[in-house]
Amino acid sequence: MSTWPEVVAQVQPGVGQFYVTRCEAGATGTGFLIGPDLVVTAAHVVRDASAISIAFGRTTVNATVVGKNDMADIALVKTDSPVQGHQFQLRTSEPPVATDVAALGFPLGRPFTFTRGTVSALDAKQDTGSRVLENLIQTDTAVNHGNSGGPLITQDGQVAGVVVTIEFDDNMRAEGIAYAVTAPRVAAAVKEWMSRSAPVDFKDCGNAPAPGSGFFPLTVSANHDQARNIGQTLILHGQAINQGAYAAAFKLFTPELQATFGDTAKWSADLGSSYWTKAEIINVSGTSSADDLNAEVILQTIQDAAHGRNGQTCSNWKIRYSMHWDGAAWLIAGSSLPFGEPTAC
């Protein structure tokens, strides 16, 4: 049997980090490939989504929900283009109690992690407050928010379950108790969705969305170890602007920057008709342990001529974003144009 390091090296390219924009806030989660353009995740990860992007390594793709079961907390999404990555196989039976398993994902929005444990119990039940999940795998594998939707795998690399929740008792987190929906249940749902899949409508935030899809690709070329984490903030920010989720975009500013704009309505009014079409993080400067970094970003936007610099309807910007770590995420603290005005596309 392969060792855990060998298994992780093989399957990691098939694990994706979700960036989900909702009207009032953004969220992250995990999912995994079961086909070139099909990704399994937890239903609560994509609930009330107005836009979804998924990062596989340095490649980010956009996705739509094609199947969702809130009572079972599982969902299937389809990417807008094929992904080169490991395609997971779902186990046909539940692993026995005491089987070694591991959770793969992005806890708390951080880089990819592997945590190992065992199957503690089968046919478990958990009351989340809004619903009761049944027929779950219980495991002592360490998971956190952000692991949701990720695969719980056995040492042969197959998926035993989809991580959905951790145990809370009287609003206190219980250590060493997490749950996953069983692979056979996921496989049955996926089979049904693939035979009659139809996109689930995105949430309408009540503002004008971007023309066309409203999504944009983001590339991370910078080698700084915080570049992808900063990219996470910029994806959620730009995605929210494009979908008219201005409250969600505004929350990604530091409180100090928010105060300079006044409020969401005043800030969003200055956006005019501008939308993000693509972005690339080309450099991040500052020490890795610092709470303040600078990110140089090449950004392309489209807008009506009345709202563009010098009447531009498509602009290429080179922006320096000041980023601040607030203890949980990188927030936008400011922006400047040290490299000059934007040029027409």
C-alpha positions in Angstrom: 0.0 0.0 0.0 1.2 3.5 -0.8 2.4 5.7 2.1 0.4 8.8 3.0 3.0 11.2 1.5 2.8 9.2 -1.8 -1.0 9.4 -1.8 -1.1 13.1 -1.0 1.4 13.9 -3.8 -0.8 12.0 -6.2 -4.2 13.4 -5.3 -3.5 17.0 -4.1 -3.9 18.5 -7.7 -7.5 17.4 -7.6 -8.4 19.4 -4.4 -9.7 22.9 -5.0 -10.3 25.9 -2.9 -13.7 27.5 -3.2 -14.2 31.3 -3.3 -17.9 32.0 -2.9 -19.4 35.4 -3.1 -22.7 36.0 -1.3 -24.6 39.3 -1.3 -23.4 40.3 2.2 -20.1 38.5 2.5 -17.6 36.1 1.0 -16.6 32.6 2.1 -14.2 29.9 1.3 -14.4 26.1 1.3 -13.0 23.0 -0.3 -14.1 20.6 -3.1 -12.6 17.8 -5.2 -12.6 16.7 -8.8 -14.6 13.7 -9.9 -14.4 14.6 -13.6 -12.5 17.1 -15.8 -15.2 19.7 -15.0 -17.1 18.3 -12.1 -16.4 19.1 -8.5 -18.1 17.8 -5.3 -18.4 20.0 -2.3 -20.7 20.6 0.7 -24.1 22.3 0.0 -23.6 24.9 2.7 -20.3 26.0 1.0 -22.3 27.2 -2.1 -25.5 28.2 -0.4 -26.9 31.6 -1.5 -23.9 32.0 -3.8 -24.0 34.9 -6.3 -20.7 33.8 -7.8 -18.3 30.9 -7.4 -14.6 30.5 -8.3 -12.4 27.5 -7.6 -8.6 27.6 -7.4 -6.6 24.5 -8.3 -3.0 25.4 -7.7 -2.3 28.7 -9.5 -5.3 28.1 -11.9 -8.7 29.6 -11.0 -11.9 28.6 -12.8 -15.4 29.7 -12.5 -18.3 27.3 -11.7 -22.0 26.9 -11.4 -24.0 24.6 -9.2 -25.7 21.8 -11.1 -27.0 19.8 -8.1 -27.6 20.6 -4.4 -29.1 18.7 -1.5 -29.3 20.9 1.6 -30.7 18.1 3.8 -27.7 15.8 3.0 -25.3 18.8 2.7 -23.7 17.8 -0.6 -23.5 19.6 -3.9 -22.1 19.2 -7.4 -20.6 22.1 -9.4 -19.5 22.3 -13.0 -16.5 24.4 -14.0 -16.6 26.6 -17.1 -13.5 24.9 -18.5 -11.8 21.5 -17.9 -9.3 21.3 -15.0 -6.0 19.3 -15.2 -6.0 17.5 -11.8 -6.5 14.2 -10.1 -10.0 12.8 -10.4 -11.1 11.1 -7.2 -12.9 7.8 -7.0 -15.8 7.4 -4.5 -15.7 4.3 -2.3 -18.6 1.9 -2.9 -18.9 1.0 0.9 -18.3 2.7 4.2 -14.8 2.1 5.8 -15.0 0.1 9.0 -14.5 1.8 12.4 -10.8 2.3 13.2 -9.9 2.7 9.6 -7.1 5.3 9.0 -8.5 8.3 7.1 -7.3 11.8 6.3 -8.9 15.1 5.5 -7.6 17.3 2.7 -8.5 20.9 2.3 -8.1 24.6 3.2 -9.0 25.2 6.8 -9.8 28.8 7.7 -8.9 29.8 4.1 -5.3 28.8 4.6 -3.1 26.9 2.2 -3.6 23.2 1.6 -3.4 20.9 4.6 -3.4 17.2 5.4 -4.7 16.0 8.7 -4.9 12.3 9.7 -7.2 10.4 12.0 -9.5 7.4 12.1 -13.1 6.5 11.6 -14.7 6.8 15.1 -18.2 5.7 14.3 -20.6 5.0 11.5 -24.3 5.9 11.0 -23.7 9.0 13.1 -26.2 11.8 13.4 -25.7 15.5 14.0 -28.1 18.3 14.7 -26.7 21.5 13.1 -29.6 23.7 14.5 -31.1 24.2 11.0 -31.3 20.5 10.1 -30.4 17.0 11.3 -27.8 15.2 9.2 -27.9 11.4 9.4 -25.9 8.4 8.2 -22.7 10.2 8.7 -19.1 9.0 9.2 -17.7 10.3 12.5 -14.0 10.9 12.7 -11.4 12.3 15.0 -9.5 13.8 12.1 -8.8 17.5 12.8 -10.9 19.8 10.6 -12.0 23.4 10.7 -14.2 25.8 8.9 -12.8 25.9 5.3 -12.4 22.1 5.3 -16.1 21.8 4.5 -16.7 20.1 1.1 -13.2 18.5 1.1 -12.6 14.7 0.8 -12.1 12.4 3.7 -9.9 9.7 2.1 -8.6 6.3 2.9 -5.0 5.3 2.4 -5.7 4.0 -1.1 -6.7 7.5 -2.2 -10.4 6.8 -2.5 -13.0 9.2 -1.0 -14.7 7.7 2.1 -16.8 10.8 2.6 -17.3 14.6 2.2 -16.4 16.7 5.2 -19.5 18.7 6.2 -19.4 19.7 9.9 -17.7 19.6 13.3 -19.4 18.9 16.6 -20.6 21.8 18.8 -22.2 21.3 22.2 -24.1 24.3 23.7 -22.1 26.5 21.3 -18.8 25.1 22.5 -16.7 23.2 20.1 -16.1 19.6 20.9 -12.5 18.4 20.2 -11.9 15.3 18.0 -15.5 15.0 16.6 -16.1 15.8 12.9 -18.5 14.4 10.4 -18.6 13.4 6.7 -21.3 12.4 4.3 -20.7 8.8 3.2 -19.3 8.2 -0.3 -22.1 5.9 -1.4 -24.7 8.6 -0.6 -22.6 11.1 -2.5 -22.2 8.8 -5.5 -26.0 8.2 -5.7 -26.7 11.9 -5.7 -24.0 12.6 -8.3 -25.4 9.9 -10.6 -28.9 11.5 -10.4 -27.6 15.0 -11.0 -25.5 14.0 -14.0 -28.5 12.4 -15.6 -30.7 15.6 -15.2 -28.3 18.4 -14.3 -29.5 22.0 -14.7 -27.7 25.0 -13.4 -28.9 26.4 -10.0 -29.6 30.1 -10.3 -27.2 32.4 -8.6 -28.5 34.7 -5.9 -29.5 38.1 -7.2 -28.0 40.8 -5.0 -30.3 43.5 -6.4 -27.7 45.5 -8.3 -26.7 45.3 -11.9 -24.3 42.4 -12.5 -21.4 42.5 -15.0 -22.2 42.0 -18.7 -21.9 38.3 -19.8 -20.8 35.9 -17.1 -19.7 38.5 -14.6 -16.6 36.4 -13.7 -12.9 37.1 -14.2 -9.7 35.0 -14.1 -7.0 35.7 -11.6 -3.4 34.6 -12.0 -0.8 34.5 -9.3 2.7 35.0 -10.7 4.3 36.3 -7.5 6.4 33.8 -5.5 5.8 35.4 -2.1 4.3 32.8 0.3 1.3 35.1 1.0 0.6 35.8 -2.7 -2.2 33.2 -3.0 -3.8 34.3 0.3 -3.9 37.9 -1.0 -5.3 36.6 -4.2 -8.1 35.0 -2.2 -9.1 38.5 -1.0 -8.9 40.0 -4.5 -10.9 37.2 -6.1 -13.7 37.7 -3.6 -13.5 41.5 -3.9 -13.6 41.6 -7.7 -16.1 38.8 -8.0 -18.4 40.7 -5.6 -18.1 43.9 -7.6 -19.0 42.0 -10.8 -22.1 40.5 -9.3 -23.3 43.7 -7.7 -22.6 42.3 -4.2 -21.3 45.6 -3.0 -21.7 44.9 0.7 -19.5 41.8 0.4 -16.9 43.8 -1.6 -16.9 46.6 1.0 -16.3 44.2 3.9 -12.9 43.4 2.3 -11.6 46.9 3.1 -10.0 47.6 6.4 -12.2 49.7 8.8 -9.9 52.7 8.3 -10.4 52.5 4.5 -14.1 52.0 4.9 -14.3 55.2 6.9 -12.7 57.2 4.1 -15.5 56.1 1.7 -18.3 56.7 4.2 -20.4 53.7 3.5 -21.2 51.0 1.0 -23.6 53.1 -1.0 -21.2 56.0 -1.4 -18.3 53.8 -2.4 -20.3 51.7 -4.9 -21.7 54.8 -6.5 -18.2 55.8 -7.6 -17.8 52.4 -9.4 -20.0 53.6 -12.1 -20.2 50.9 -14.8 -16.8 49.4 -14.1 -16.2 45.6 -13.9 -13.1 43.5 -13.5 -12.3 41.3 -16.5 -8.9 39.8 -15.5 -6.2 40.3 -12.9 -2.6 39.1 -12.2 -0.6 39.4 -9.0 2.9 40.0 -10.3 4.7 40.9 -7.1 4.2 40.9 -3.3 6.7 42.8 -1.2 7.3 42.7 2.6 8.5 40.1 5.1 6.3 37.0 5.4 5.7 37.6 9.1 4.6 41.2 8.7 1.0 42.3 9.0 1.3 44.8 6.2 2.3 43.9 2.6 2.2 45.5 -0.8 0.8 43.6 -3.8 1.4 44.8 -7.4 -1.5 43.8 -9.6 -2.2 44.1 -13.3 -5.9 44.6 -13.6 -8.1 44.9 -16.6 -11.5 46.6 -16.4 -14.4 47.4 -18.7 -16.7 50.4 -18.3 -18.8 52.9 -20.2 -16.8 55.6 -21.8 -18.4 58.1 -19.4 -16.8 56.3 -16.4 -13.4 55.4 -18.0 -10.2 57.4 -17.7 -9.9 59.6 -20.8 -13.0 57.9 -22.2 -11.6 54.4 -22.1 -14.1 51.6 -22.3 -11.4 49.0 -21.5 -8.5 49.9 -19.2 -5.3 48.1 -18.2 -4.2 49.2 -14.7 -1.0 48.5 -12.7 -2.1 49.0 -9.2 -0.3 48.7 -5.9 -2.6 47.4 -3.2 -1.7 47.9 0.5 -2.8 44.8 2.3 -3.3 44.4 6.1 -3.6 41.1 8.0 -6.4 41.4 10.6 -5.7 38.1 12.2 -8.1 36.2 10.0 -7.7 37.5 6.5 -5.9 39.9 4.3 -7.9 43.1 3.9 -7.4 46.0 1.4 -6.0 48.9 3.2 -5.5 51.2 0.2 -4.5 51.4 -3.4 -2.2 53.7 -5.5 -1.0 54.1 -9.1 2.8 54.5 -8.7 3.3 53.2 -12.3 1.1 55.8 -14.0 -2.4 56.1 -15.4 -4.2 53.1 -17.0 -3.7 52.5 -20.7 -6.5 51.6 -23.1 -6.7 47.9 -23.9 
